[in-house]
């Protein structure tokens, strides 16, 4: 059980961009990816989210006669501290989840 002095976090997981958007003046694909990620990170930071890491998640997609074709999705993990710690001995309930 978390203690009053512990910092509790909530997490948000969003898919990483798969195709970088076109930006005037930026022609290289790696620079467009960097620009788009910078915009995403800055938008999340304004809302109090801190970037934690990127994870690659394998998912089996059903393709029909040939069977499953595994693909991977890159997910970006963000976190931010919760505003109020739970009362001593009481679980914290967030959107029907217990932290």
C-alpha positions, -999 to +999 in steps of 0.1 A: +000+000+000+014+034-009+025+057+019+015+093+023+050+104+014+051+083-018+045+101-051+018+085-071+016+088-109-010+084-136+001+073-170-009+080-205+002+058-234-002+071-270+008+056-303+040+070-319+035+087-352+038+061-380+041+086-410+056+120-404+035+149-414+048+173-441+062+205-427+071+235-449+109+239-450+117+204-436+126+179-463+143+151-446+121+124-431+142+120-399+139+158-393+101+157-399+098+128-374+119+148-348+097+179-354+065+159-349+077+142-318+089+176-304+054+190-310+038+160-293+062+161-263+056+199-259+018+195-261+019+168-234+043+188-212+018+217-212-007+194-197+018+183-170+029+150-187+065+138-185+079+115-212+090+082-197+099+058-225+089+042-258+078+006-259+074-017-289+043-039-285+040-070-308+005-077-320-007-106-342-030-094-370-052-119-387-046-117-424-068-145-437-056-177-454-019-172-447-025-169-410-013-144-385+012-117-395+029-102-365+033-065-364+047-041-338+034-008-326+055+018-309+038+033-279+050+065-261+046+064-223+040+096-203+034+102-166+024+130-143+021+131-105-014+128-090-026+160-074-037+145-041-024+114-023-050+090-010-060+091+027-040+068+049-052+032+044-076+041+016-070+029-020-069+056-047-095+050-074-089+064-109-115+057-136-125+024-120-088+014-115-070+011-082-035+026-079 
